[in-house]
Amino acid sequence: MSYLTPDSTEIQRPVSNAFIVMSVLIALLLNGLPWEGIWLMLRPDFVAVVMLHWCMHKPLRVGIGISWAVGILADVADASLFGQHAMAYALLAFGGAVLHHRLKMFGLRQQTTQVFWILALTYAVYSLVHWQINGYVVWPYFLGCLTSTLLWVPLSIMLQAARQMRADS
């Protein structure tokens, strides 16, 4: 079974709040890994990808408020400017919630293009904050947007596989 195309023989299990919280906490821990050098520039934003996934698949449960709170936690965990991640994740959640019908209509390959633009907006917020504080933009930082977009397909497959149940024939 290919997860890249929708299949009518698969049934989605309801997702528990504990599963959502656990996936976000794991993403926060992955964001806290010690990256340095060029790997720091290539580091994907795991929390942004997980939050976008849940905002797209469960927009009534995970929305702008939850994304803002997770952003505050990410700011504290990353020791960055307070509110930077919160503002970026709130914008990300808004994009995911507004476009969730459109995004779910496509397979993962087609979603990737649209996810790139939502993540690019998130990284633009990071860059604008950095520009306002330091007076310059670190352009290689946008490479993380590309790696986050590349992370979209495997992460979506993994989170959907945890919820899949074969339909009896």
Secondary structure by P-SEA (a helix, b strand, c coil): ccccccccccccccccaaaaaaaaaaaaaaaaccccccccccccaaaaaaaaaaaaaccccccaaaaaaaaaaaaaaaccccaaaaaaaaaaaaaaaaaaaaaaaccaaaaaaaaaaaaaaaaaaaaaaaaaaccccccccaaaaaaaaaaaaaaaaaaaaaacccccc
